[in-house]
Amino acid sequence: MQNKTIKLIAIISLFIIICIFPIKVFSSWVDDAKGFLDAADDTAVVDQEQLHKTSNDVYNILTSIGMIVSVVVGIVLGIIYMMSSAIDKAKVKESLIPYLIGSLIIFGAFGIWKLIINTFSGL
């Protein structure tokens, strides 16, 4: 019973840290950046179009690299699975779970990045 309570408290604490803390940090970061730009003289101009284009370029490059790495690793695991014995097939199946989790993290991170950029680009 005590272990379940500790686990529940840890999960709730992690949820609060993950969900609430970054929002406060991000809003503080945006306010600090706006204050920095406001404090500058009139010669400091941020080209929004260039910034958006650069962000899209970096996003596309990193997404492409993530897709290529994910597909290549999947192909290698598939080839190893087809060519191996029963014991080696079990090892490939064991490494399939970290592969799937890694792929979800890669594509989820880029999805979250795109969502944040699209959400806060109007600020």
C-alpha positions in Angstrom: 0.0 0.0 0.0 2.8 2.4 0.9 4.6 1.7 -2.4 1.5 2.5 -4.4 1.1 5.8 -2.5 4.7 6.7 -3.2 4.3 5.9 -6.8 1.1 7.9 -7.1 2.8 10.9 -5.5 5.8 10.6 -7.8 3.5 10.4 -10.9 1.5 13.4 -9.8 4.7 15.4 -9.1 6.2 14.4 -12.4 2.9 15.5 -14.2 3.0 18.9 -12.4 6.6 19.4 -13.3 6.2 18.4 -16.9 3.0 20.3 -17.6 3.1 23.4 -15.5 6.7 24.3 -15.0 7.6 24.6 -18.8 4.7 26.9 -19.4 5.9 29.4 -16.7 9.5 29.1 -18.0 8.4 29.6 -21.6 6.3 32.6 -20.8 9.1 34.1 -18.7 11.5 33.5 -21.6 9.2 35.2 -24.1 8.7 38.2 -21.8 12.5 38.5 -21.3 13.0 38.3 -25.0 10.4 41.0 -25.7 11.9 43.2 -23.0 15.3 42.8 -24.5 14.0 43.8 -27.9 12.1 46.7 -26.5 15.1 48.0 -24.6 17.1 48.1 -27.9 17.2 51.2 -30.0 15.1 51.4 -33.2 17.8 49.8 -35.3 17.2 46.4 -33.9 14.7 44.8 -36.2 13.7 41.1 -36.2 12.7 39.8 -39.5 9.8 37.5 -38.7 9.7 35.9 -42.1 13.4 35.0 -42.0 13.0 33.7 -38.5 10.0 31.5 -39.5 11.8 30.3 -42.7 14.9 29.3 -40.7 12.8 27.5 -38.1 11.0 25.6 -40.8 14.3 24.7 -42.5 15.8 23.4 -39.3 12.6 21.5 -38.5 12.5 19.9 -42.0 16.2 18.9 -41.9 16.0 17.3 -38.4 12.7 15.6 -39.3 14.3 14.1 -42.4 17.3 12.9 -40.5 15.1 11.3 -37.8 13.0 9.6 -40.5 16.0 8.3 -42.3 17.6 7.0 -39.1 14.4 5.4 -38.0 13.8 3.6 -41.4 17.4 2.4 -41.6 17.3 1.0 -38.1 14.0 -0.7 -38.9 15.4 -2.2 -42.1 18.5 -3.5 -40.3 16.4 -5.0 -37.5 14.2 -6.6 -40.1 17.1 -8.1 -42.0 18.7 -9.4 -38.8 15.3 -10.9 -37.8 14.9 -12.7 -41.1 18.5 -14.1 -41.2 18.9 -15.2 -37.6 18.2 -18.2 -35.5 15.5 -18.5 -32.9 17.7 -17.1 -30.1 18.8 -14.2 -32.1 15.2 -13.5 -33.2 14.3 -13.2 -29.5 17.1 -10.6 -29.1 15.8 -8.7 -32.1 12.3 -8.7 -30.6 13.7 -7.4 -27.3 15.4 -4.5 -29.1 12.2 -3.7 -31.0 10.6 -2.1 -28.0 13.4 0.5 -27.5 13.3 1.1 -31.3 9.5 1.9 -31.2 9.9 4.1 -28.2 12.7 6.0 -29.8 10.7 6.4 -33.0 7.8 7.7 -31.0 10.0 10.2 -29.1 11.6 11.4 -32.3 8.4 12.0 -34.2 6.6 13.2 -31.0 9.3 15.8 -30.3 9.1 17.2 -33.8 5.3 17.2 -33.6 5.4 19.1 -30.3 8.0 21.5 -31.7 5.8 22.3 -34.8 2.8 22.7 -32.5 4.7 25.2 -30.3 6.0 27.1 -33.3 2.6 27.4 -34.9 0.9 28.3 -31.6 3.3 31.0 -30.4 4.2 32.4 -33.8 1.4 35.0 -33.5 2.7 36.5 -30.3 
